[in-house]
Amino acid sequence: VARVVDIVVLQLVRQETGEILVEASETYKDSSQVLNRLPAVKRRSDEHMFMTARRMVTKYLKLDDNRVTIDSSDVKIVEEEQESKAYHGLSTIYRKRLMKGSLLPTARG
């Protein structure tokens, strides 16, 4: 018996500079934790991986959905099995879907 967690990881590259968006740190109340990782979010069971990526862009990254293009031809899947931290004694399979996207320049008017 194993628990399966689907995670969508997005490598978002700024088109004009080639810079990659990284989650630098996370702050809760009075403490801060250094992350230095690509943005990622859990995929809901009723959700397609591209919809998960779009949800991440709009809800968590708070970017304009029209400025982000996601490459549907370049998706890699990596599976890791670890003991669950949340559910002691239960093995968890983390299925990471690595996706690439581009952040388009803002329209200047």
C-alpha positions in Angstrom: 0.0 0.0 0.0 1.4 3.4 -1.0 0.1 6.9 -1.1 0.6 8.7 -4.5 1.2 12.5 -4.7 1.2 14.2 -8.1 3.3 17.4 -8.2 3.6 19.8 -11.1 7.0 21.6 -11.1 7.3 24.6 -13.5 10.5 25.9 -14.9 9.5 29.4 -16.0 12.1 31.3 -18.0 11.8 35.1 -18.7 12.0 35.3 -22.5 14.0 38.5 -22.9 16.7 37.7 -20.3 16.8 33.9 -19.9 16.3 34.2 -16.1 14.6 31.3 -14.3 11.9 31.9 -11.7 12.9 30.4 -8.3 11.1 30.3 -5.0 13.8 31.8 -2.8 12.2 31.6 0.6 9.0 31.1 2.5 7.8 33.1 5.5 5.4 31.9 8.2 4.5 34.3 11.0 8.0 35.1 12.6 10.1 32.4 10.8 11.6 32.2 7.4 12.9 29.2 5.5 15.3 29.3 2.5 13.9 27.2 -0.4 15.8 27.9 -3.6 13.6 25.6 -5.7 11.4 25.7 -8.8 7.7 26.6 -8.1 5.6 23.5 -7.6 2.1 22.6 -6.5 0.1 19.4 -5.9 -2.2 18.3 -8.7 -5.8 17.7 -7.7 -7.3 14.3 -8.6 -9.9 16.0 -10.9 -7.3 18.2 -12.6 -5.2 17.8 -15.8 -1.5 18.7 -15.3 -1.7 21.7 -17.6 -4.7 23.1 -15.6 -2.6 22.6 -12.5 0.3 24.6 -14.1 -2.2 27.4 -15.0 -3.6 27.4 -11.5 -0.1 27.8 -10.1 0.6 30.7 -12.5 -2.5 32.7 -11.6 -3.2 31.8 -8.0 0.2 31.3 -6.4 2.6 33.2 -8.7 0.0 35.9 -9.4 1.1 36.3 -13.0 -1.1 37.2 -16.0 -2.1 33.9 -17.6 -1.7 35.5 -21.0 2.0 36.2 -20.5 2.9 32.6 -19.8 3.3 29.9 -22.4 3.8 26.2 -21.4 5.6 23.8 -23.7 3.3 20.8 -24.0 6.0 18.8 -26.0 8.5 18.9 -23.2 7.1 17.3 -20.0 9.2 14.9 -18.0 7.9 12.6 -15.2 10.1 11.6 -12.3 8.9 9.2 -9.5 10.5 9.1 -6.0 9.4 6.8 -3.2 9.9 8.0 0.4 8.4 7.3 3.7 5.6 9.8 4.4 6.4 12.6 7.0 2.7 13.3 7.4 1.5 9.6 7.6 4.1 7.7 9.7 4.8 4.2 8.3 3.1 4.8 5.0 5.2 4.8 1.9 4.6 7.7 -0.5 5.3 7.9 -4.2 6.0 11.5 -5.4 5.2 11.7 -9.1 6.8 15.0 -10.3 5.8 16.4 -13.6 8.5 18.7 -14.8 7.2 21.3 -17.2 8.9 24.2 -19.0 7.3 27.6 -19.7 8.2 31.0 -21.0 7.3 34.4 -19.4 6.5 36.8 -22.3 7.4 40.5 -22.0 4.7 42.9 -20.9 2.9 44.8 -23.6 4.1 48.4 -23.7 1.5 50.9 -24.7 
